[in-house]
Amino acid sequence: FNSFTSLLECVTELKELTMLQLCHNQLAALPKSIGKLVKLTSFLLMKNQLRELPGSFGELAALQTADISENELERLPDEIGNLHNCLRLDLSGNKLTTVPASLANLTSLRELHLHSNQLVAVPASLARLPDLSRLDLQNNSLRFVPPEIQNFPFVHLKGNPIGVPDSPERQDHAKPKQIPVRCLASDADSFTVTAVGCNIVLPCGIEIHFPPEAVSLAVITCRVTTPDPQQVKLRHHDFLLSRILELLPHGVQFEKEVLIRMPYIPPQSDCQREVVMRTFSESWSDVDTKVFKSRHVACCSVLHFSWFLVISRLKENKCTVPLEGTRLFSSVDPNIKVTFPPGAVNESRSVKMQVLPVAVDELRELLNDQDSVASPLLCLSQNATDNFLKPVKIQLPLPSGVTGSNMDRSKLHLLLGDPEVQDWMDITNQVALEFTHLYALFEVNHFSWYWLWYTTKTYVGGIAKKVYERLRRWQVNFLALQRKKDPEQIFLQCVPKHKVESVCKKLEPRYCGPEPSEIVEMFEGEQFFAGFEKGIEIDSDRPDCVDGRIGFTFYSHLKNSKEVYVSTVADRKTKAVKGQVSFYRGSLPENIPEEAAKKRKGPDSMWLATLPIKLPKQKSRLHTESRMESSYPPLNLGDEETGYLTEANLLSIARRIGLEWKNIGINLGLSYSQLERIEYSNRGDLDKQILEMLFTWAQCNMSVPGCISQLIQAMKESDREDIAEEVHCIIELGKKKYHDSIRRVGLSQESSNEDSAIAME
């Protein structure tokens, strides 16, 4: 707290210095020699007038804490990425518009504060920081945040114009400036569109652009939901990259195309695959998609509304076959081609090609056989059921290491695949195979799947079926972790094997528990469920939970995680309770047959994995419900149609809040003075502090629309995604019960319409 305008050079000669505090001064710059302080671990520079940092700042190799908040910084040197030991970096309250990608090199970083700047973009590479547990990006100018960052529970984004377009890449769909832009609140699910047009931005980043005169007047309803495997039917080798967007009313025809932009989770870089949007109209079909890879956004234009999602599929090559014939080449493997002779069709038809390369090492690992090799798998389809009028010639490369000169023809097999029944038939003796030095050529009259194998095995079709099934499976591990501050809170997740290490590192600061389960294999879109056993049970009323078991669906690129609150009837006052959670394959059943629970080996086993759960000895906090209930009057937050939260729900929430209660209170909108008064009035009693904070907020907001959405958002901003999810589930369950009840008594809109129709007959 001085008035220094510069730092004396002699200070940089103190080479044993470990802490330097220069807060609340008027420093405009740091000397280049600052890099000499190689043992400095803490450098506090908040509330100065620094406009830039010297490149030598990156030479502070031992630095662990750097607070440069509330300065005038407009840029950062790339060398800042050399601070490999830095644990906490605070750059909030500056004038930064961008940050260097080199920040992704700070592999020890746990907290990065960038709020209250002028950021217009953040590098997606920040998502790869292994130990990062807090990323504060609030109150910036971010219109887009990479999905891999946005989906982290520890990222704070409040106060950004996310989704409001800034469209340098969207010239093909440029919209007039007069078209209004509307950002929907998290609790809004409908909007009105007029002939003027509009651009709608949903909280999740989805954009819907209505050009002028696309519709005269319409009320549009939008829903973003978790994918339901009964509704979303993925094709083989598809990966789901987004949640499901439903736009209502279905089937209404627009006068002009409406543009939909959906963010997606970027898949691993793979030249064999492509990202497309898919919509539903009697069945799921792909639509022409424009992909902005740098922003991870997929776009399509439609004339009517339905369901939409983003998937990654095998790269597709297609062409229209004219009467005079043509050729179709694979962009994945140019050695694969299909030749259509003149007269093969009597009217033009569309054909498609997809290729799945199979690595030699992967195949040998699957078969445990060093002598078997296979060509890429060729998938051909067409928009007609008729056979070709003339044979179509297909060229496939010979399997790796096999040539026309060294080949033993008795070992070569051409397999025909049936995608419907996933069966493979050896047709080597049914076609005339020709060979060059590198290729096999054969002719067909209809399209299917084709696969060349070179092996000494006899029943090749059966082997190919097993290999193909294994190629579609993901190797995964299961996690069952307990929140350190609240052991009754259990975090469950199914993680692809290659992500396990990074996921565990991110969860380590807040969770503890057993090592991940052994590796098991699952299909994309496969259902499984978790059941708590040995005296432990789920303590919540949620729609995805049946009789103490909770359902999941595995999608390799989406989060397969849920947090649940558990309890036990056993006495925990004197000793801990040791239970377990088991994962089972299949949809959520009404009951698990005893023989299924016991059978834990074999191809038809339902059981996948079991992990231990230990509930510690019970501490005496918030367990005298009768005393607490008598202290707080009954209340109902919300309404019948949107669902209620009662005082009992708030009491349940309070049990799971700890020392972070003040942070939650701030995010709920309570003032510091209110929180200090609550803390002082209940000093020494954490339970009462938490309860009074929650009920003070609730009683002030009982009649405020959107108060439940505010509570959910406050929990998310306080890193309590688990509580936010439970509140959401309570509300959804309440809404479902309400709508079910009015349907039963005939008061729903559907019932009224039916009664009117009957009366008119």
N, C-alpha and C positions, 0 to 999 in steps of 0.2 A: 504494500500500500504506500508506494512512494510516487515520484513523478519522473522516473527515469525515461529518457527518450532514446537512449542507446545503451548497449551492454559493453562494459569496459573489456578490452581485449585481455586484460590480465586475468579475468575470470576464467577464460578458456584454457589457461595454463594450470588450473587446479585439476590435474589429471586423476586424482583419487576421489574427486567429488562424486557422490552417488545421488544427491537430491538437490534440485535447484528450483526455488519458487520465486517467480517474478510476476505474480498476479497483480492486477489493478495498478498498472503503470501506463506509460504512454509510448511504449516501444514501437517503432515503425519498421524495424528490421533487426535481423540477427546477424552477427558477424560470420563470415565464411569459416572462421576458425572454430566454430562451435563444435565441429566434428571431432575435435581433439578430446572432448570429454567422453572417452570410450568406456568409462565405468559408471556413467550416469544411468540410474534406473528409473528416476521419477523427475519429470520436467513439466512444471505447471506454469502456463503462460496465459491463463484466461484473463479477459478484460484488458487487452492492450489494443494497439492500432496496427498490428502486423498486416502487411499487404501481400507478402510472399515469404516463403521459406527458402533458405539456400539449399543447394543440392547436397551440401555437406551434412545436412540434417540426417540424411540416410546413413551416415557413418557412426551414429550413436548405437553401436551394436548391442549394448547391454540394456537399452531402454525398455522398460516394461509398462510404464504409465506415461502418457503424453496428453495433457489437457491444453488445447489451443483454442478453446471456445471463446465466442464473443470477441472476435478480432475483425479484420477487414480482408481476410484472405480471399483472393479471386481464383487462384489456381494452386495446385500442389505439384512439387517436383516428382518426377518418376522415381527418383532415388528413395522416396519414402517407403517404397516396397522392399527396401533392404533391412527394415527394422524387424528382423525375424523373431526376436524375443518379446516383441510388444504384446501385452495382454489387453490393454485398454487404450483406445484412441478416441479422443473427444474433439471433434471439429465442428461442433454445432455453433449456430449463431454467426456464421461468416457469410461470404458472398459467392460461394462456390457454385458454379453451374455444372461442372462435371468433376469426376474424380478419376485419377489414373487407374488403368487396369492393373498396374503393378501392386495395388492394394491386395490383390488375390495372392500375393507372395507372403503375406503376413500369416504364416501357418500357425502361429501361437495365439493369434488374436481371439479374444473371447467377447469383447464389447466394442462396437463401432458406432459412435454417435455422430450423425450427420443431419440432425433435425435443424429446422429454421435456417436453411440456406436457400439457394435459388436453383437447386439441381433440376435439370431437365432429363437426365438419364443416369442410370447406374449400370456398371458392367455386370453381366450375368455371371462372370467368373467369381464374384463374391460368394456365390452359392457353394463354391468348392472349399471354402475355408473350413477346415475339419473341426475346430474347437469353438466356432462362433456360436454364442448363445443369446446375443442381443444385437439387433441391427435397427437403429432408430432413424427412420427416414421421414418423420413427420414434418408437416409444414414446409414443403418444398413445392416445386412446379412440375412434379412428375406426372406425365400423362400416361405413361406406360411403365410397368415394372415387369421384368422377365418372370414368367410363371414359376421357374425354379426358385426364385427369391420370394415371390408373393405368397407361395404356399407354406413357407416356414412359419411355425407358430410364434417364433420370437421376433418377427419383423413387424415394425410399427409404421403404418402408412397414413394415419389420420392427417387430414389437412392438405391432401394432394388432389389435383384435378384428374385423377386416374380415369382413363377412358375417353376424356375429351380430346378429339382428334387434333393432330398437329401435322398433317398429312403430306410430307414430302414424297412418300412412297406411294401415294394413293392418287396419282394424277389421272389414272384410268377411271376413277370413280369420283372425280372432284365434284363438290357440291356448291351451289351458290351460297354466298355469304349470308344471305338473308334467312336461310333455313335455320330455325331455332335448334339449339342443343339442349337436351334435358337429361340430367343425371338422376336416375331413380334412387330413392332412399332404400335402405336394406329391407324395410318392412312394406314397400310398395311392390305390387305385382301386376299393375295394369296402367295403361295410359291411353290418351285419346290422340288420334292422328287426323288431321284435316287435309284439305287440298294443298295447303301451303307446304306440307312435308315437314319432316323433322329428323333429327339424329338423336336416338335414344342410347344412353350409356348405362349399363347395369353395374352394380357394385363390383361384380366379379370381373369386369373389363370387357364383357361382350358388348358389341355395338350393333345397332340396327338402324340403317339409313333408309328413310322413305323419301324418294325424290318428289318434287312438286307434281301434283295431279296423279300420284300413284293410286290414291283412294280419296273419295270425296269426304267421307267421315266414317271413322271406325274406332271402336274400343278394342285395344289389343291387350291380351293377357300373356304374361311371360312367366315361365317357371324354369328354374335351374335345379335339377335333381340328381341324386346319386344313381348311377346306372343300375337297372334291375336286370339280372341275367335272363329273366323270363321274357323281357321285352327286347333287350339288345342281343341279337344273334350275330356273333362275330364269325367271320369265315376263318378257315385255317390260315394261320400265320398272320392274322390281324392283331394289332395291339391298340387298345383304347387309350387315347391321349387327352380326353376331356370328360367333363360331366355332360349330362344330357340337357339340351335346351329345348323346351317345348313352347311354341308360339301358337296362340289361339286367337280367333277361331280357325280350325283346320279347314283347308280346301277353298277358302275364299280367294277368288281370282283378283289380282291387282292389275291396274292398267299399265303400270311400269314395273320393271324389276326392282325388288327390294334387296339391298345389300346387307349381308350378315357377316360380321367379323367375330371370330371366336379365338381367344388365346388357347394355347395347348401346351402340354408338358413336352419339351423337346425330347425325342428319342435319341439313343446313341447314334452318332454319325455312322451312316451305313449307305453306301452307294447302291445297294441292292433294293432299297426301300424308298417309299415316297409317302408324303402326308396328304390326305384328302379329307374332305367333308362328306358326310353321308346323311341322307334324309330318309324318312319313312313315308311310303305311299303304298299301302297294301303289303309291301315288303321293303327292306332296307336296300337303298341303291346309292352309288357314288354320284356326286355332282361335280361339274367342272369347278376346280378349286385353284385359287391363286394363293400362293404361300409366301409370306414374308419371313424368311428364315432368321434374319437378324433380330426380329422382334417376336418370333414364335407366335405368329397370328395367321390363321387360315381364313380366306374370304370366299364367299360364293354369292351369286345373285339368283333370286327365286321369284316366281310369280304367285306362289301360294305358300301358306304356312303349315308346318307339321312339327315333327321332332328332328333335331339336328345334333350331330356329334362329330368329333374329329378322330380319325384313326390313322395308324401307320400300316401300310400294306406292302406286299411285294410289288416292285416296280412293274407297271403294266405297259406293254406295247400293243398297239391296235392299229387296224387299217380296215378299209372297205375294199372287198374283193370285187373288181369289175368283171364283166364278161370276158375281157381280153386277158385276164390273169394278172398276177402281181407277185411280189415277194415281201415277206415280213421277217425282220431281223430283231434279235434281242439286244437291248441296250445294256443289259447286265453281262451277257456273254455274246459278243458279236459272231462267235463261231456257230451259234445256233440260228438256223434260218428255216423258214417254211416257204416252199415254192408252189404257187397256185398256177397250173397251166391254163391256157385259153380254153374256155368251155367248161371249166370246173363248176361254174354256177350258171343258172339261166336267168338270174336276177341278182343284183349286187347284195352282198350281205356283210355284216360286221363281224370281225374275228379279233380275239384278244389272246395275248401271250404273257405268261408270267414264268419266271425262272427262279428256282431255289438252289443255289450252289451248296454243295455238301463238301466240307473240308475233309481231306484224307485223314488227318489226325483225329478229328471228331468222330468220323465213321469207325475207325479202328478202335477208339476208346469205347464206343457204344457196343461194338461187337466183340471186343476183346480178341480181335483177329487181325493179324498183320498182313494177311494176303488178300483180303477183300477190299475192292475199291468200286466207286460208282461215279457216274457222270452227274452233272446237274440235273435236277428234276424239272421236267418241262410240263407246264400246265397250259392246255389250249382249250378255248371255248369259243362259241359262236352264238349269234342271235337267232339261229334257225335250227330246227330239228331234223331237216332233210339231210341225207348223205350228199357228199359232193358227187357231181356227175362224172368227174374224172379223178383218178388218184392224185392226191396231194403229197408232194415229196418233203420229207423232214430230214434235216441234217443235225446230228448230235455229235459233239466231240467225244472221242473214246475216253474211258476213265483214265485218271492220272497214272502215268507210267506205262500205259498200254499203247502200242502202235500196231499198224497193220502188218509190220514185218515180224514182231516178236509175239503176236497174239496167238493164244491157244483158243480156237473157236469154240471148243467144248465148254470153256469157262465163261463165255460171254452170254448174257441173258438180256433180252429186251422185255421189260415188264410194262403191262398196261394197268393203269390205276383207275379205280372207280371212286370218285370223290364222295359219292353218296354213302356207300357202305364202307369206305376206307379199306378196300381190299385190293390185292395186287395179283395179276395173273401173268404167267410166263407165256408170251406169244412168239418166242423166238422161232418156232417151227411153223408159225402161221403167216409170216411175212417174208418177203424176199430181201434179206439184208445184203447191202453192198458195203464194201470197206475201201477207204483210201488209207494213206499213211496215218492220218490223224482223225478221220471222221467215220461215223457209221451213217448210212443213208437207207431209208425205207419209205414205203408209200402206204397211205391210209385213205379211207373213204369217209371217216368221221373223226371228230376230235374228242380227246380225253387227256389223261396224264400219261407221260412216257418217261421211263427211267432205265438207263443202261447199267448193268451190274457185271463185274468181272470177279468171279469167286469160284471156289471149289465146293461150296455148300450145295446140297441137293435141293432142299425145299426153299428156293430163293424167295418165292412170293411171301411165305410166312415170315422170313427174316426181314424182308423189306417193310412189311406191315409194322413189325415191332420197332424198326429203326425210325420209320416215319412218325410213329406215335411219340417216340422219345425226342425227336427233333422239335415237336410242338410243345414239349413240356419245359417249364422253368424249374431250375433248382432253387429252392427257397429255404429260409430258416425262420423259426418262430421266436418272438421275443415276449416275455412276460416280466415287466419291470414295475417296481413300486416307487411312487413319488417319495423322495427323501423326507419332505416336510409333512407328508400325510400318507403313511404306509397302507391305509385302506384304499387308496386310489391306485388302481392297477392299469397299466398301459399295455395293451396287446397289439402286436403287429406281425404281419407276415411280410418278409423282406427278401427280394431276390438276392442270391448268394453274393453277387459282386458288389452289392450296396451295404452289406451287413456292417462292415468295419466302420464306414463313414457315418452310418445312422447311429451306431452305438456311441461313437465319439460325441455326436451332437446331443445325445440324450444323457450322457454321463453326468453333466453338472446338476441335473435335476432328478435323475432316477437311479435306482440301484436294483440289483436282482441277479438271478442266475445267468450263466452263459447262454448264448443262443442255442436252440435245439439242434439236433443233428439235421443234416440236409434231407429234405424230401422233395418230391417232384409234383408240380401242379400245372394244369392247363390254364391258359388265359381265359378269364371269365368263369373259372370253376368255383363253386360254392363250398364253404366249409364253416364250421361253427366251433365255439369254445365253450366248455362246460367246467364250472368250478366244482371241485370234489373234496372229499374228506372234511366236511364240516364248514366249508366256506361257500357263501352264496352271494349273488348279485343283489345289492340293496338299492334298487331303483325300478321305476315303472316306465319302461321304454318300449316302443313298437318293435324294435329289432331283437327283443329278448322274449323268449318263451320258456317258462318254467325253469328259470335260472341259467339258460343257455343263450348265447348271443351269436347272431349270424354274421357272416362276412362273405364277400365275393373277391376273389383274387384278380387284380388287374396289375400287370407288371410295372406300368408307368404311373399309376395312381397310388394314393395312400391307402394301404390296407390296414389301418390302425383304428382302434377305439379305446377310450378310457372309461372304465367303469368303477363304481364305488362298491366295495364288498363288505360283508359283515359275517358274523358267525354267532351261532346260538351257544357255543362253548364259552365257559367262564374264562375271561382273559385277565381277571384281576390279579391272579397269582402266577400265571405262566403264559407264555406265547402259544399260539395255535399254529400248527404246521399243516397246511393243506396243499392243494395243487390245482393247476388248471390243465386240462387236456384239450387238444385240438382234434376234431374229427372231420373226415371228408363227407361232403354231401350237404343238401339243404337242411335248414333248421327243422328237426323232427319234433313231434309231440313228446316222444320219449325215445331213449336209447335202449335198444334191446340189451339185456345183460350179456348175451353171448357176443354182441358186437363190441361192447366195452372191454370184454376180457380178451377178445381175439386181436392181438397186436402184431401179427405177422401174416404174411401171405398176400397175394395180389388182390384179394377181395376184402382186405382189412379196412374198416372205416377209420381206425385210429391212425393219427399222424404223429403226434408228439405229446409229451407231458413235461411240464415245468413246475418246480416247487414254488409255493407262496407261503410266506411266514408273516403272520400278524403278531406284532410284539405285545407285550403286556400292556393292558389298557391304562391310559392316563385319565385322570378324572377331569375331563373337560367336555362340556356340552352333552352330558348324558342324562341329566335330570330334566327330562322333557316337561314333566308336569309343572315343575317350578318355572321353567322358561315360558311355557304356554300361558301360564297365569299372568305373566308379566307383560305380555303384548296383546293388544286387542286384535280380533279377527280382521282380516283384510283380504281383498281380491284385487290383484293387479291385472289389467286387461279387460276382456269382455267375453261373453259366451261364445261368440263366433270365432274370435281369434285365439281363445284359450285363456285360462286363468292361472295365475300364481297365487297360492294362498300363504298364510303365515306358516303353515306346516312346511311348505316348500322352502321358504326362507330359512326356517330353522335347520332344515337339512343342508342347505347351502352353507350356512354359517359354520357347521361342523367341519367343513372342509377348507375353511379359510384360516390362514395362520398370520404370521408377522407381516404379510404383504397387505393387510387390511387397509392401511392408509393409502397405498397406491391405488387400490380398488376404489376407495372413496373419492379420490381425486378424479379418477376416470368416470365415476358416476356423476360428477359435477358438484360434489360437496366442497366447501371452501376449506382452506388451511385452518382458519380460526374455528370452524365447526369441528374439525377433526381433533384439534388441540383441546377443545373444550370436552369432547367425548373422552379423549385419553385421560385428561385430568380428573374428570368426574368418576371414572372407573379405573383409577390408577391401581396397578397391581393385579387387575383382573382382565386378562386378554379376552376371555369369553364374552364378558359384558361389553367390552369395547367393540368387538366384531358385531354383536347383535344390535347394539345401539346405532352403529354406523348404518347397517343394512335397513333397520326399521325406520330410522330417521329419513333415509332416502325414500323408502317405500311410502311412508305416510304423506310425504310431500308430492308424490308423483302418482297417487292412486287414480286420479282423473286425467292424467296427461296421456294423450294418444302416443303410441310408440314407446312407452316406458319400458316394455319388456325387451324390445330391440335395443334400447339403450343399455339395459343390464347385460345382455348378451355381448354387445360391443365392448363394454367396460371390462368384462371378464377376458375377452380376447386380448385387449390392449394391456392387460395385467398378466399376460402369459398363463392364463387359466382357461385354456381351450377346453379342458375337461368339464369345467363347470358350465361354460358356454354351451357345450354340446348337450349336457343334461337338461339345461333350461329349454333349449330348442326341442328336445325330445318330449319334455313335459307338455309344452305348448302344442306340439303336433299331435300328441296323444289326446289332449283335451279337445282339439278341433275335430279329430276323428270321432270321438265319442259324441260330440255335439251334433255333427252332421248325421251320424248313425241314428241318434235319437229322434231328430226331426223327420228323418226318412221313415222311421217306424210309425210315427203318428200321422204321417201323410202331409207334413207341412213344407217339404222341400219343393224347390222349383220344378224338379222333374216330376214329382207326384202331382203337382198342380197342373202341369201340362197334360199328364195322362188323364186326370179327372176331366179336364176340359174337353179332351178329345172324345172321351166316353160319353159325355153329356151331349155332344153334338151329333153322335151317331143316331 
